Amino acid sequence: MHTQFFGNFLLNKGVITPEQLIEALKVQSTAHQKLGTLAIHSGYMSAIEVEDVFITQTHYDKRFGELAVELGYLTQEQVDELLTIQLPNYMLLGQILVEKGILTHVEFEDLITEYKSIYEIYDLELIEEQQHMVDKLLSDFYLPEDLPHSEYILSYLTLLFNDLVRFIGEDFTTLNIITLPEIPTNTCISQEVEGSFSFLSGLDMEQETATAFASRYIDEEFEEFNEYVKASMEDFLNLHNGLYSVNMSNDYSMELHLQPPAEHENTLLSTDFPFYLLPIIFSFGTINFLFSVKRIDE
């Protein structure tokens, strides 16, 4: 999942633009991992050493690993080991940004070091097994300070990101949550959840984005926006909220009840409570996730 969080980190640092991030995410699924990036990730080479090998390659028709051994930066055993490593997605994203000239190797290495230090990430390959790190990232990046009962929202967002990865894909990042009194919609599916913790949630996006979203969710190519696309959006939201209700029952002994999904198109959506808007940027477009807390029984 850490491509998403690292992308947000880069956006907040101001080192890339949303447009550059979207373009990199489009490339990521087909990108080939480079030995130099693997060497940096494993701590065998510095960015300056990797850059030196690349420069040397412009004068000699030799592979990166061969030159790195000749220059004394790697041993053959280390090269063989690196060739068996699967590059983490967040490193692959950085590699693409370097290849596009948006970042240098040195800048990328510095950003990775800062990112790990700030968020206490020392082994991102095991991050899925260390949910407390995900919770910290979510809390730092996305939750407004005045959000009531943030632990419930944190659980909701954690599940949302897991469901997006599981059913739609990993090629997304998020911007920070925006608090709004009302939401102008494009194509929006909302659902109310009632109980001792009552809220309204929703997905809003352009029709073209919705078509791509549904195609991934159903694993069937939709050529145009239609009722099946809207039904797919409804099914995803209903499935996600259903899973969340089960989690709340198991974790907090809290019974929640889902209302039927509702459609909103090119309208102004409002409630008696503030909306929290979370933009989620996929390579195929931006999904706006909406959330409004209606009631929490003490």
Buried (B, 14 or more C-beta within 10 A) or exposed (E): BBBBBBBBBBBEEEBBEBEBBBBBBBBBEEBEBBBBBBBBBBEBBBBEBBBBBBEBBEEEEBEBBBBBBEEEBBEEEBBEBBEEBEBBBBBBBBBBBBBEEBBEBBBBBEBBEEBEEEBEBEEBEEBEEBEEBBBBBBBEBBBEEEBEEBEBBBBBBBBBBBBBBEBBBBBBBBBBBEEBEEBEBBBBBBBBBBBBBBBBBBBBBBBEBBBBBBBBBBEEEBEEBEEBBBBBBBBBBBEBBBBBBEBBEEEBEBEBEBBEBBEBEEEEBEBEBBBBBBBBBBBBBBBBBBBBBBEEEE
